């Protein structure tokens, strides 16, 4: 199934990336990638997140007769295949079922669906992008190269909380490496993930404090428990994620600064999209678009609230999505307002939220794949959740089809 998924992923994304290699943001980033070869020192002095450019330049200089745009396309294809592999591994691990044909088939379908999934935008047919939080876009290389590392780091971080056996401190190196790669791909994920992880950790501490007080434990006992590496793995958390993240973000802030400044200006980006006539509806129906951007995770969470509110993975995913949405709604980089750079965090957060909701649903109903019966109410809930998921996929297939047939200008001014 893994080999089949790699073939399917190649069939889906090779034509897309070969088409887009000279369109959208690829043109600008490929020109920057040439600077890696032509003026390496100047490139690193002026490029805060450089993973796409370095990887593209490496393929460009290694393979004979390779042009820079095609090299970039191959980097993207490999990133999509890596993301497919990570999602498939997460699904198989979550289901924890023997590899029968039905299990492998369902796992494969969900995997491919998650790399195509989009908000349910069928109710706004001439406004498919602006105002939504789209987990899968094709026009930007840096957000796509960030995805495998960001998804991996999110699930790695959950291993630092409440484990029977704490991860060895040698794991600091692995965590720091993935944190580094995610940041130099694009800092959008880490900028939302670290604050979310901080709030998540604070909630863990508060829960332990309340639990200890209810059990009438001494503050010293509670404090020791909070410092226990099995409860919160502080060495790996701080040295593998938090400190490297702040250090690299500081370096990136010295490499690049906003010439227009960054400020809090609620919904200014959305109004700007409407003003510059990308789409006159970009700043309308914001709450509806928020719901449609997260309809499947919302349905899964609230229809399984008794189990979901205790699920650490689901809660962290929601927390990061809300933090990221706040960035998109409130923060503005005045250098180029319409670029909407703070929206990228919400896009990767949306993808992770979809993945987590899918994993939760598979785990809750995995007995179906072993032939066990469900209660009528369980069938009703599962059918409703899957129906909403299908609406997301229909939107995703339409989104893919448009990007395979429409020019960039038509996409921006007619469809987006």
N, C-alpha and C positions, 0 to 999 in steps of 0.2 A: 504493500500500500504506500509506503514511503516513496519508493521508486515511481509508482504511478502518479503520486502527487507532484513529484518533481517534474515529470513529463507534462502533466496538466498545467502546472504553474508556468513552465516554459512556453507552452502553446498559448496561454492567455497573455502573458506579459512581454514576451519577445516582440510580437508585432506592435504592442502599445509603446514600448520603449524605443523601438526603432523609428516609429512614427514621430514620437515627441522629442527625439534627440536634438532636433533643431528648432524646437518650438518652446513656448512658455519661458520658464525661468532657466531652462537648460542652456539657452544661448549665452546668457550672462555668466552662469557658473562654469561653462566650458571655456569661455575666454579667461576666466580667473584660473582655471586648471592649467592653462598653457603657461601661466606665470610661474608655476612650480618648476617647469623645465627652463624657462627663459631667464628668470630672475628669482632664484629660490629665497634669498635673503629678504628681498622686498616683499615677496609673497607672505612669508611668515610674520613679517612686521605689520602687515595690514589685513590679515585674514584670521579672525578669531575662531571660526569653526571651519576646519579645513579637510575633514576626512574624505568627503566626496572628491575634492579636487586632487588630493594626493593619490587616492585610489585610481582615479581616472588617468592622471598623469603616469602612474606606474604601468598601467595597461598600455597606454599610448606609446611609451618608450620601449616596452618589452616586446610587443607583437609587431612584426614588420608590416608595413603598409596599412597601419591602423590610423584612422583619423580620430581627432579628439572627441567628436560627437559620438561616434560609434563606441569608443572606449567608455564614455560616460553611460551609454545605453547598457553595456555589459555589466558595469558596476551596479546599475539599477536592477537588472535581471537577477544577478546573484543575491542582491538584498531581498528581493521578493521571494526567492527560493529559500533563503535563510529564515525569513519570517514564516513561511509556510511550514518549514521543518520544526520551528519552535512551537508554533500553535498546535501542530499535530502531536508533538511530544507532550504538551500540556494536557491535551484532550485525552490521550491514551493513559496518561498517569492519573488523571482525574477519574476516569471511568473505572479503572482498576479491574478490568474484566479480561478474561482470556481472549486471545486474538481470533475470534470466530469471524466468518465472512460478514454477518450483519453488523457486528461491532466495528470492524475495520471500515465497512462501507459508510456507516453513519459518521464515524470519526472523520473520514475523508470529505464527506459532503459538508460538514460543519467547518472544517478547515478552509476549504476553498471559499465557502460562503463568507467567512470572516475577513478574507482579503479583498472581497468585493463589496461588502456591506456599506450602506449609506443611510442617512436619515430618511424617514418616510416623507419624501418631498413631492409625492404624486398629487397632493392637494394644492400645490402652488406650481403648476407645470411650467410657468415662465420665470420662476425664481427658485432654482434648485440648489444654490450654494450660499449666496450672501445672506447672512443671518442664521444659517445652520452651522452645526459643528460636525464637519464631514470627517469621518475616520480614515477614508481612503481618497487621496487625490493623486493625480498623475502629472501635474504640471510643475512640481517642485522637487528637485533631487535631494535637497538636504533633509527635508522632513521624512522622505522615504528611506534614506540611509540611516536615519536615527531610529527607525522603528524596531529592528531586531534587538538592538542593544537596550532600548528603553523597556520593551516588553520583558526581556530577560532580567534586567535589573529589578523591575517591579516585583517579579515573583521570587527572585533571590532574596530581596529584602524581607519578605515575609518569614523567611527561615531564621530570622534573628529574634523572633518573639515567641516566648512560651513553648520552647522545645524541651523534650525529655533529656536530650543530650545536645549541649551547645556546640556550634560549629567551631572547629579548631581555629586558632588565631592565624594560621597560615592562609585561611580564606580571605584575610584582609587584602592580599595581593590580587586575588580574582575579582573581588568587589571593586577595588580601586581601579583595576584595568577596565572593567565594564563601565564604571562611572566615567572614567576618562574618555572612553570611546563614544559614549552617549553624548557627552558635552562637546567634543570636537566634531561630532556629526552635526549637532544643532543643540543649543542649550535649552530649548523650549521645554523639554520634558523635565530636566533637573530643576529648572526654575519653579515648577509647580510641585514636583515630587518631594523635594527636600522640606518645604514648609508643611506639606501634607503629612509627611513622615514625622515631622516635629509634633504636629497636633495629635497624630496617632500615638506617638510615644507618650505624650502628656496624658492622653486618655488611659493608657496602660498603667501609668503611675498612679493616676487618680483612682482607677478601679482597685488597684492593689491597696491603696491607702484606705479606701472605704471598706474593703473586705477585711483588712487588718483591724480597723477600729470596731467593726461589727463583732469580730472574734476576740476583742479586748486584748489585742497584742500590744506590746510596747513599741514605741516609735523606733527603737533600735532594731527590733525584730523586723518591723516593716521595712526599714531602711536597708537592712541586709538583704531582704528578699528582692527589693527593687534593684539592687546592685548585682544580684545573682545573674550570671551569664545565661543560665537556662531560662530565666524570665525575660530579660532584655540583654542581648549580646552587645554590651557597650563597646568593647574594643573593635569589633568588626563594624558596628554601626558608625562609630565616630571616625575611625581610621580608614575604613573601606568606602564610606559614602560621604559623610558630612564634611569632614576636613578637606578631602580631595575636591569635592564639589565647590566649596567656597574658594579654595586656592585657584582652581582653574577658572572659575567665574571672575575672580579678581584679575587674573591675567588677561582674560578676554575683554574685560572692561578697559584695560590699559591699551589693548590692541585696537579696539573700536569703541568710539563714543558717539552718542546721538548728537548731531549738530543742531537739531531742533529742540532737544530736551524731551524728557518723559514726564508725564503728568497724569493726574486722575481727572478724567473728563467723561462722565458716564454716557455711554452709547454714541460717543462722538465718531468712532470709526464707522458705525452703521449708518449714521447720518451722512458721513463723507461718501460712502459708497453710493448713496442715493443722490447726493449733490453732484458728484462727478458723472452721474448718469450711467454707472455700471448697471444699476437696476433701481427703479423708483420705489420698489417694495422692499429694499434691503433693510430699512429701519422700521418696517411694519411687522406686526404679528410676532414680536420677539418671544413672548412667552410660549405661543403655539409652536414656534420653531424649536425652542428649547425642549418641549415635550416630545416633538417628533424626532429630535436628535437623540433622544434617550428612551424612546417608547418601549423597546424590548427589555432593557435592563429595569425600567420602572415596573413593568408588568411582572417580571420574574421576581423582583424584590418584594413588592407589596402583596403579591398573591402567595408568597411563601414567607410572610413577615416573621412568623414564629421561629423559623430556621435561619432566615437571612440576617436578622438583626444581630445574631451571635456569630456570624461568619466574618472573620477578620479580613479575609481577602476582599469580599464584597464591600465591606465598610470602608476600607482604605481606597478602593477603586472609586466609590462614590465621593469620598472626601476629596480626592485629587480632581475628580471631574468638576466638583463645585468650586474648588479653588481656581482651577483653570478657566472655568466659565466667568468667574469674577474678574480675572485678568482681562478676558476678552471684552467684557461689558464695561469695565471701568478704566483700564489703562490705555494710554495713547503715546505713541512715539511720534512727536510732531515733525520729525524729519520728513517722512512720507506717510501721512496719516492713512491714506487709502491702502497702504501695504498691509495694515492690520497684523503687524508682527506678533502681537500678544495673543492672537487667535490660534497660533500653531500649538500652544500648550493644550488647549481644549480639544484639538483634533486628535492628538496622540492619547489624551486622557479618555476620549470617547472610544477609541479603538480598544484600549485596555478594558474599559467598562463592558463593552460588548463581549470580549473574550471571557471575562470573569463571569458574566451572566450566563454565557453558554456553558462554561465549566460547571457552574452551580446546577443548571438545569439537567445536564447529563448525569451528574452525580445523584441528584434527587430521583431520577427516573431510570436509572441504569437497569433496574430489575426487569423493565420491559424487554430489554435485549436478551435476557436469560429465560424469557417465557413466563415470568410471574405476572399475575393479574393485577390490575389497578382498580381502585374504587371508581365509581362513576364520577364523583367530584374531582378526583385526580385526573381522569381523562379529560374532563371539561377544562381544567386549569392548564393542562399540558397542551391541549388543542388551541386554546386561546393564545398562549405564549408562542407557540410555533406559528400560528397564523400571523401574529405581529412580526415575528422574525421573517416570514416570507415576504411581507410588505417591504421590509428593509432590503431584502435581497432583490426584489423587483426594482426598487429604486436604484440599487447598486448596479444591476445589469443595464438599466437604461443609462446610467451615468457612464458606464464603460462604453456602451454603444455610441453615445454622443462624442466621446473623446477619440473614438476610432473613425468618426465620419465628419466631424465639424472642425472648421478652422478656429484658431485661438480667438480671433476677434468676434466670431459668431458665438462662441461659447460664452465669452464675457458679457457681451451686450444683448444677447438674445436668451440664452439658457441660464446662465449663472444667476 
